[in-house]
Amino acid sequence: MKPAAALFVLAGLFVLSVGEASAQTDFSGTWALDRDISADLSKASFEPPPPPKRRSPGGLSGGFGPFRFGGRGGGRGAGPERPAGGSESGGGDGHGAAVLTVDERARLRDLADYVKTLAPVMTIEHTDHSTFTVTDGRGRSHLFPTDATKTTQALATTSTDAVTTWDGPHMVTVYTIGPSSNLVFTYILVPATRQMALRIQLEEAGRSRADVPELKLVYKLTSAPKAPADPSH
């Protein structure tokens, strides 16, 4: 596909249209990743860059050679480590965003690894609109109720809570990363072109983090479930 055409397709796919979900909004089928107009999955990462090192007002860092200085203006070297269970209260990365804990970064790494398994194909079962089941390229399935019921999803080394619900005609799954951080998957169906877009964005307090680019993937429908036979015939 030519670059100009690819950009045109992307622009149309990633516009979140407003509408109501209906019986016609069915994501079911086997979907193949269109690598020509999708992000490079081999580089997929949702971890923010490390925060910049802090400097003391006097120009000295918190340590010199093998020595570390605690106390006022002496950096964090002698201070207690923050707990691994949640974002540091009041902490920031120098740009106003919360600093993630070890556990939160581990969840993001696991989810990045999971996303990489959504190629070359993934299968969605959605004929029963009360559930949304995604099977990755390795045959592992994750089932999500679509009524915003919280479920625990097992990942490679961690687990996380997830909530799935409709946003107009789109399906949205929100994975809990920490007290104020979520990784949001938005599935966008384009029936006219037999395409589906998947947008993945790290959010903090309901807003996208500027230091983590949104991941955008485009899939082509390769096979759809057969329609049920008409009992009248």
N, C-alpha and C positions, 0 to 999 in steps of 0.2 A: 504494500500500500504506500502511495506517495505521502510525504510528510504533511503536505497541506491538507490532503484528504483525511489523514489520521487525526490532525488537529480538529478538523470540523466534526468528525465522529465523536471525539472526546468531549468537545464542547457540548454536544447534544446529549451525550450519555450522563454527564455529571451535573446537569441542571436538575435540581430537585423540584419536580413539578408538584403542584398542589392538587389533591384529589382524594377521593374516598376509596378505600380498599373494597373489593367486591369479589364475587365468586369467579370473576374473570382474571383476577390477579393471582396467578398460580406460577410459582417459581420452579415447579417440579421438572426434573430432567437431568441429563448429563451435560455438564458445561465444560468446555475446553478453553483454557487460557489463550487469549490472543496476545502473544508476546510482542507483536509489532507495535501495539498501541497501549501496552501496559507497562507499569513500573518494573524494574529489574528485581525479581523476587530474591535473587541470590544476595542482594544487598539490603533486603528488608530489615529494618530495625526501628523500634519504637522508643528506644532509650534516649533521653535528653543528653546532650553533651555534658561532660563534667563541669561543675561550677568553677569559675576562675579563682585562683588563689588570692586570699585576702592579704592586704598589706596594712601594716600598722601606720599611724599618722606620721611617725618619725622616719619612715622609709625602711625600717627593719622588718623582715619577715618574722614568723614565729620561731625561727630556729637559726642556728649558724653552725655549719658543719655537723658534728654529732650531738650538739647541744640544742635543747628546746626550752623555750621560755614560757612560763605560764604567767597568769596575772594580767593586770590591766595593760592592753595594747600588745600583749605577748602572743597573740594567736590562740589556736584551739588545741595546740599539741598536748597540753597538760590537762585539758578538760575531760569530763566523762564522755564516753561514746553514747550517742543517742540510741534509743531502742530500735530494733529492727521491725517492729510491728506496724509502724505508721509513719506518715510524713512528719518531719520535725516541726513542732509548733513554732510558728513565727519564723521558721528558717526560709532561706531563699538562695537562689543560685546567682545572685547578682543582677538578675533581670526581672525580679519580682515573682518568679515562679518557684514553687516549693521544691526543695531538694528531696529526691526519692530515697527511700530506704533500700537496704540490701534485698529485703523480701520483695519489695515493689519492682525493683529492677529484674529480679529473677522471674517474676510473673510476666513482665514485658518480653524478656528473652524467650520464655516458653511460648508465648503467643506469637512471637515472630517466627519461631520454628514451626509452629502449627500452620501459620499462613503459608509458609513455603511448601507445605504438603498439599495445598489446594491447587497444585499444578502437577502434571499437565491437565488433569481433569478433576472436577468434583461433582458429586451427585447430590441433588436436593430432592427431598420428598416432602411435598406440601399439599397433596390432594385433600387431606383433612386439615382444614384451616386452623384447627386448634393447636397444631404442632408444626414445627419447622425443623426438619432433620437434615443435617449436612454430613455427608460422607466424604472424607478426603481421599487423596490419590493412593493412600495405603490401606484403604478399606475400613478405616476407623470412623465411627459415627458419633455425632453429638446431637442430642435431641433437646429442643427448646420449646416449651409451651409459649404460645403467642399471646397469652393473657396477662403478661407482666409478672408471672409467677417466678420467684427467685429460685434458681437451681444452682447446684455446685457442679462445676465442670472440671474434670481431672485433666491436668496437663502433664508434660513430660516429667517435671520434677516438683511441680507445685500444683495447687488447685485454686480456683477462684469462683466467686459467685457471678452469675450472669442473669440478665433480665432481657426478654425479647418481647417486642410489641410492634404494632403497626404505627407508622407515621405517614398518614395518607395512604398512598398505594405502595409505599416502601416498607421493607422489613428492617427493623433496627435491633441489634443485640448489643447490650452494654455490659462489658466485663469490668468488674470492680478490681482496681489495682491497689488503691489505698483509700483512706478516709475522704480525700477530696479529688482523687484521680481515677479516671475511667478510660478504657479503650473502647471506642465506639465503632461497630461494624454496621454500615448501611448498604443494603442490597437494593439495587434499582433495576427494575425490569423494563425492557424495551421490546415489547412483543412484535412490533412492526418489522424490526430488523433481526429478530431472534437473538438479541444480545442481552447481557446483564452486566451491570457495573457494580463493583464492590469498592466502597470508600472506607478507609480505616484511619481514624484520627484519635490521637491522645488528647484528652480534655482534662482540664483542672477547674474545679468549681463550675462546671458547665460551659467552659470556654476552651476553644482550641489553644493548645500550647504553640506559640510561635516558633519555638526552638526545635520542634519535631514536625517535619513535613508530612502532609497527608499522603497516605499510600493509595494509589488509584489503579485498579485492575479491571480489565474488560474481558468478558467471556462470551463465547459463541455457543449456542445450543446445538449439540450434536445429535441428541436423541431425546424424544419426549415420551412420556408414558402414553400408552394407547388409551383412547377414549373408551369408556364402558359401552358395551353393546346396548342398543335400544331394545328394551324388552317387548316393545310393541311389534317388532319384526321377527 
